[in-house]
Amino acid sequence: MSLKLSNIRRQWALFVTVALVATTACLFAATTFLYLDHSRQREMLSVGVRTSGWVAYQAQIELIKSLAALRIDAVDPTMVGQEMSSCASRSCARAFRSSTNRRKAGS
């Protein structure tokens, strides 16, 4: 009977050992997959933040160009309809100052 009992204990010990090894392997694989998924999501977030920053920067540049065009048109209406995208900010500022100076000189 003791031989049978020790045989059952060995079987249970083997079963528990196999179960623990399998559980450890599954947990290790799950941790690895979670880490890789987290890294991928962090990279996607980084790209999204960079892209949104670039879009905001472009919107600011367009706003400055539009404001410069409106100021020039308000001072010198003959420039209405001209291409403003090729106008650099310095030349827009020079045109605005020179048209303002002409207007003051004429008054």
Z-matrix of the N, CA and C atoms (Angstrom, degrees):
N
C 1 1.431
C 2 1.526 1 111.95
N 3 1.346 2 115.60 1 -37.70
C 4 1.457 3 118.21 2 179.27
C 5 1.524 4 110.96 3 -67.70
N 6 1.311 5 117.69 4 -29.01
C 7 1.452 6 121.61 5 176.41
C 8 1.526 7 110.31 6 -66.90
N 9 1.300 8 116.10 7 -40.25
C 10 1.453 9 121.02 8 178.21
C 11 1.533 10 110.42 9 -66.98
N 12 1.314 11 117.21 10 -40.74
C 13 1.456 12 122.28 11 -179.52
C 14 1.524 13 111.11 12 -65.46
N 15 1.313 14 118.85 13 -42.84
C 16 1.465 15 121.54 14 178.79
C 17 1.532 16 110.54 15 -67.63
N 18 1.321 17 117.27 16 -33.15
C 19 1.466 18 121.89 17 176.73
C 20 1.534 19 109.94 18 -65.29
N 21 1.324 20 116.69 19 -41.24
C 22 1.477 21 121.08 20 178.53
C 23 1.526 22 109.98 21 -66.75
N 24 1.335 23 116.25 22 -39.82
C 25 1.464 24 119.58 23 178.16
C 26 1.526 25 110.98 24 -63.68
N 27 1.296 26 117.57 25 -40.34
C 28 1.475 27 120.74 26 177.82
C 29 1.523 28 111.10 27 -63.21
N 30 1.325 29 116.05 28 -41.96
C 31 1.460 30 119.75 29 179.31
C 32 1.533 31 110.32 30 -62.95
N 33 1.333 32 115.76 31 -43.64
C 34 1.468 33 119.15 32 178.68
C 35 1.528 34 110.67 33 -65.83
N 36 1.318 35 117.65 34 -40.47
C 37 1.461 36 121.16 35 178.59
C 38 1.525 37 110.22 36 -62.48
N 39 1.324 38 116.32 37 -41.86
C 40 1.465 39 119.84 38 177.47
C 41 1.521 40 110.60 39 -65.03
N 42 1.317 41 116.16 40 -43.40
C 43 1.467 42 120.49 41 179.27
C 44 1.531 43 111.21 42 -61.38
N 45 1.334 44 117.65 43 -45.82
C 46 1.465 45 122.06 44 179.50
C 47 1.526 46 110.24 45 -63.89
N 48 1.310 47 117.49 46 -41.47
C 49 1.466 48 121.21 47 179.46
C 50 1.528 49 110.69 48 -63.03
N 51 1.314 50 116.94 49 -46.25
C 52 1.472 51 120.59 50 178.92
C 53 1.526 52 110.33 51 -63.20
N 54 1.331 53 116.85 52 -41.63
C 55 1.462 54 120.58 53 179.12
C 56 1.528 55 110.99 54 -63.21
N 57 1.317 56 117.63 55 -42.19
C 58 1.471 57 120.69 56 178.82
C 59 1.524 58 111.86 57 -66.15
N 60 1.322 59 117.74 58 -40.48
C 61 1.467 60 121.15 59 178.44
C 62 1.531 61 109.98 60 -64.90
N 63 1.325 62 116.81 61 -43.57
C 64 1.467 63 120.53 62 179.62
C 65 1.529 64 110.86 63 -64.60
N 66 1.318 65 116.99 64 -42.80
C 67 1.470 66 120.81 65 178.92
C 68 1.521 67 110.88 66 -63.43
N 69 1.323 68 116.97 67 -42.99
C 70 1.469 69 120.76 68 178.68
C 71 1.523 70 110.89 69 -62.51
N 72 1.324 71 117.77 70 -42.41
C 73 1.472 72 121.33 71 178.86
C 74 1.523 73 110.77 72 -63.69
N 75 1.325 74 117.18 73 -43.08
C 76 1.472 75 120.65 74 179.11
C 77 1.521 76 111.31 75 -63.88
N 78 1.322 77 117.43 76 -43.33
C 79 1.465 78 120.56 77 179.01
C 80 1.531 79 111.55 78 -65.45
N 81 1.321 80 116.85 79 -38.56
C 82 1.465 81 120.36 80 177.44
C 83 1.538 82 110.48 81 -63.69
N 84 1.339 83 116.57 82 -44.38
C 85 1.474 84 120.54 83 179.12
C 86 1.536 85 110.49 84 -64.43
N 87 1.322 86 117.52 85 -41.92
C 88 1.465 87 120.58 86 179.51
C 89 1.526 88 110.97 87 -63.63
N 90 1.316 89 117.38 88 -41.25
C 91 1.460 90 121.13 89 178.23
C 92 1.521 91 110.83 90 -63.33
N 93 1.327 92 116.60 91 -41.40
C 94 1.464 93 120.63 92 178.38
C 95 1.525 94 110.90 93 -62.92
N 96 1.321 95 117.61 94 -44.85
C 97 1.465 96 120.85 95 179.56
C 98 1.521 97 111.49 96 -64.86
N 99 1.314 98 117.81 97 -39.66
C 100 1.464 99 120.62 98 177.48
C 101 1.522 100 111.23 99 -64.01
N 102 1.328 101 117.06 100 -41.20
C 103 1.459 102 120.61 101 178.39
C 104 1.537 103 110.93 102 -62.56
N 105 1.321 104 116.50 103 -45.59
C 106 1.471 105 119.96 104 179.84
C 107 1.518 106 111.39 105 -64.22
N 108 1.334 107 117.63 106 -40.53
C 109 1.456 108 121.29 107 178.51
C 110 1.526 109 110.76 108 -65.16
N 111 1.319 110 116.56 109 -41.22
C 112 1.469 111 120.58 110 178.27
C 113 1.534 112 110.65 111 -63.17
N 114 1.319 113 117.33 112 -41.87
C 115 1.469 114 120.92 113 178.48
C 116 1.525 115 110.86 114 -63.07
N 117 1.327 116 116.69 115 -42.06
C 118 1.471 117 120.36 116 178.87
C 119 1.523 118 111.00 117 -63.91
N 120 1.328 119 117.74 118 -42.80
C 121 1.460 120 120.88 119 179.25
C 122 1.527 121 111.45 120 -65.99
N 123 1.336 122 116.57 121 -37.71
C 124 1.461 123 119.75 122 178.19
C 125 1.521 124 110.81 123 -64.53
N 126 1.336 125 117.14 124 -39.65
C 127 1.466 126 121.32 125 177.80
C 128 1.527 127 110.57 126 -65.01
N 129 1.328 128 116.63 127 -42.15
C 130 1.471 129 119.65 128 178.37
C 131 1.529 130 110.83 129 -63.51
N 132 1.322 131 118.06 130 -39.55
C 133 1.450 132 121.87 131 177.47
C 134 1.518 133 110.90 132 -64.10
N 135 1.314 134 116.42 133 -40.69
C 136 1.462 135 120.90 134 178.62
C 137 1.527 136 110.94 135 -62.02
N 138 1.324 137 116.52 136 -43.92
C 139 1.469 138 120.66 137 178.32
C 140 1.527 139 110.12 138 -63.91
N 141 1.328 140 117.13 139 -41.09
C 142 1.463 141 120.85 140 178.75
C 143 1.511 142 112.54 141 -63.09
N 144 1.313 143 116.68 142 -40.71
C 145 1.469 144 120.35 143 179.22
C 146 1.520 145 110.48 144 -67.07
N 147 1.345 146 116.56 145 -42.98
C 148 1.464 147 119.77 146 177.45
C 149 1.517 148 111.22 147 -60.82
N 150 1.322 149 116.62 148 -44.01
C 151 1.467 150 121.09 149 -178.36
C 152 1.520 151 110.87 150 -64.64
N 153 1.324 152 117.35 151 -44.61
C 154 1.462 153 119.61 152 -179.03
C 155 1.523 154 110.73 153 -66.46
N 156 1.322 155 117.51 154 -34.49
C 157 1.463 156 120.26 155 176.22
C 158 1.520 157 111.29 156 -64.68
N 159 1.320 158 116.41 157 -40.46
C 160 1.466 159 120.65 158 178.87
C 161 1.525 160 110.46 159 -66.30
N 162 1.312 161 117.85 160 -40.41
C 163 1.468 162 121.35 161 178.95
C 164 1.519 163 110.20 162 -64.17
N 165 1.325 164 117.26 163 -42.17
C 166 1.469 165 120.87 164 178.40
C 167 1.530 166 110.38 165 -63.93
N 168 1.317 167 116.86 166 -39.50
C 169 1.466 168 120.96 167 178.25
C 170 1.534 169 110.52 168 -63.15
N 171 1.328 170 116.95 169 -45.73
C 172 1.462 171 120.37 170 178.34
C 173 1.523 172 111.59 171 -62.80
N 174 1.339 173 116.91 172 -38.50
C 175 1.464 174 120.46 173 178.37
C 176 1.524 175 110.63 174 -64.41
N 177 1.323 176 117.34 175 -38.75
C 178 1.464 177 120.46 176 177.69
C 179 1.523 178 110.89 177 -63.90
N 180 1.325 179 116.66 178 -42.56
C 181 1.470 180 119.86 179 178.80
C 182 1.526 181 110.46 180 -62.25
N 183 1.333 182 116.93 181 -43.29
C 184 1.468 183 119.96 182 178.83
C 185 1.522 184 111.50 183 -64.11
N 186 1.337 185 117.22 184 -37.22
C 187 1.457 186 120.54 185 177.50
C 188 1.517 187 110.43 186 -63.71
N 189 1.330 188 117.39 187 -44.11
C 190 1.467 189 120.51 188 179.23
C 191 1.522 190 110.70 189 -63.24
N 192 1.329 191 117.06 190 -42.19
C 193 1.472 192 120.23 191 177.60
C 194 1.523 193 110.95 192 -62.23
N 195 1.319 194 116.57 193 -42.93
C 196 1.466 195 120.22 194 -179.15
C 197 1.515 196 111.46 195 -65.83
N 198 1.321 197 117.15 196 -42.29
C 199 1.467 198 119.99 197 178.12
C 200 1.523 199 111.11 198 -63.85
N 201 1.332 200 116.91 199 -40.69
C 202 1.460 201 120.14 200 177.35
C 203 1.528 202 110.33 201 -63.15
N 204 1.318 203 117.18 202 -41.73
C 205 1.470 204 120.34 203 179.12
C 206 1.521 205 110.74 204 -64.36
N 207 1.322 206 117.17 205 -41.50
C 208 1.471 207 119.85 206 178.60
C 209 1.516 208 111.88 207 -64.80
N 210 1.322 209 117.21 208 -39.24
C 211 1.471 210 119.84 209 178.56
C 212 1.518 211 110.85 210 -65.86
N 213 1.316 212 116.69 211 -41.98
C 214 1.470 213 119.87 212 179.45
C 215 1.522 214 109.83 213 -66.07
N 216 1.331 215 117.86 214 -43.21
C 217 1.462 216 120.94 215 179.50
C 218 1.519 217 111.25 216 -64.91
N 219 1.325 218 117.85 217 -34.36
C 220 1.457 219 120.67 218 179.45
C 221 1.520 220 110.65 219 -68.18
N 222 1.317 221 117.85 220 -33.50
C 223 1.459 222 121.46 221 -178.28
C 224 1.528 223 111.03 222 -87.56
N 225 1.325 224 117.30 223 -42.84
C 226 1.466 225 121.35 224 -176.62
C 227 1.530 226 109.25 225 -130.22
N 228 1.335 227 117.62 226 91.00
C 229 1.468 228 120.81 227 -176.40
C 230 1.532 229 114.18 228 -64.62
N 231 1.322 230 119.54 229 -12.19
C 232 1.462 231 120.34 230 179.67
C 233 1.516 232 111.50 231 -70.13
N 234 1.326 233 118.02 232 -16.36
C 235 1.464 234 121.41 233 -179.44
C 236 1.522 235 111.83 234 -86.87
N 237 1.335 236 118.20 235 1.04
C 238 1.464 237 121.15 236 -178.65
C 239 1.519 238 109.40 237 -61.84
N 240 1.316 239 117.11 238 134.68
C 241 1.454 240 121.74 239 176.85
C 242 1.516 241 113.95 240 89.77
N 243 1.325 242 118.45 241 -8.71
C 244 1.462 243 119.44 242 177.97
C 245 1.521 244 109.49 243 -76.63
N 246 1.291 245 115.02 244 154.95
C 247 1.469 246 120.79 245 -177.88
C 248 1.517 247 109.43 246 -70.42
N 249 1.341 248 116.40 247 117.36
C 250 1.455 249 120.77 248 -178.58
C 251 1.524 250 112.04 249 -95.99
N 252 1.328 251 117.75 250 -15.79
C 253 1.468 252 118.81 251 -176.57
C 254 1.523 253 111.57 252 -67.29
N 255 1.344 254 117.60 253 -26.52
C 256 1.454 255 119.80 254 179.19
C 257 1.519 256 111.61 255 -83.99
N 258 1.307 257 115.60 256 -8.40
C 259 1.459 258 120.64 257 -177.69
C 260 1.527 259 108.94 258 -81.45
N 261 1.314 260 116.65 259 116.97
C 262 1.468 261 120.20 260 177.97
C 263 1.522 262 108.64 261 -74.98
N 264 1.308 263 116.89 262 159.95
C 265 1.461 264 120.30 263 -175.00
C 266 1.529 265 111.92 264 -62.09
N 267 1.342 266 118.43 265 -34.38
C 268 1.469 267 120.59 266 179.28
C 269 1.521 268 110.93 267 -67.85
N 270 1.336 269 116.40 268 -43.90
C 271 1.457 270 118.03 269 -178.25
C 272 1.528 271 110.33 270 -70.26
N 273 1.337 272 117.78 271 -32.46
C 274 1.465 273 119.97 272 175.10
C 275 1.519 274 110.07 273 -64.08
N 276 1.323 275 115.62 274 -42.49
C 277 1.463 276 119.63 275 179.26
C 278 1.521 277 110.61 276 -65.16
N 279 1.351 278 117.54 277 -41.19
C 280 1.464 279 120.81 278 177.53
C 281 1.524 280 110.95 279 -62.53
N 282 1.335 281 116.11 280 -43.52
C 283 1.466 282 119.67 281 179.62
C 284 1.520 283 110.36 282 -64.25
N 285 1.304 284 116.71 283 -39.79
C 286 1.463 285 120.20 284 178.92
C 287 1.530 286 110.58 285 -64.97
N 288 1.343 287 117.11 286 -44.46
C 289 1.464 288 120.12 287 179.50
C 290 1.520 289 111.17 288 -65.37
N 291 1.326 290 117.81 289 -43.85
C 292 1.464 291 119.64 290 -177.44
C 293 1.523 292 110.67 291 -67.02
N 294 1.330 293 118.31 292 -38.12
C 295 1.465 294 119.05 293 178.57
C 296 1.527 295 110.81 294 -71.08
N 297 1.323 296 117.29 295 -33.01
C 298 1.463 297 120.32 296 176.47
C 299 1.515 298 109.76 297 -68.38
N 300 1.331 299 116.69 298 -40.54
C 301 1.474 300 120.17 299 179.21
C 302 1.528 301 109.81 300 -65.53
N 303 1.337 302 118.98 301 -40.02
C 304 1.462 303 121.31 302 178.25
C 305 1.517 304 110.31 303 -63.06
N 306 1.316 305 116.14 304 -40.20
C 307 1.464 306 120.36 305 -179.23
C 308 1.519 307 110.19 306 -66.27
N 309 1.326 308 117.40 307 -40.66
C 310 1.475 309 120.76 308 178.80
C 311 1.520 310 110.26 309 -67.77
N 312 1.336 311 116.46 310 -39.71
C 313 1.477 312 120.10 311 -179.68
C 314 1.510 313 110.51 312 -66.30
N 315 1.311 314 118.00 313 -33.47
C 316 1.468 315 121.97 314 -179.45
C 317 1.524 316 112.07 315 -75.09
N 318 1.320 317 118.31 316 -22.86
C 319 1.477 318 121.11 317 -176.73
C 320 1.482 319 112.66 318 -75.86
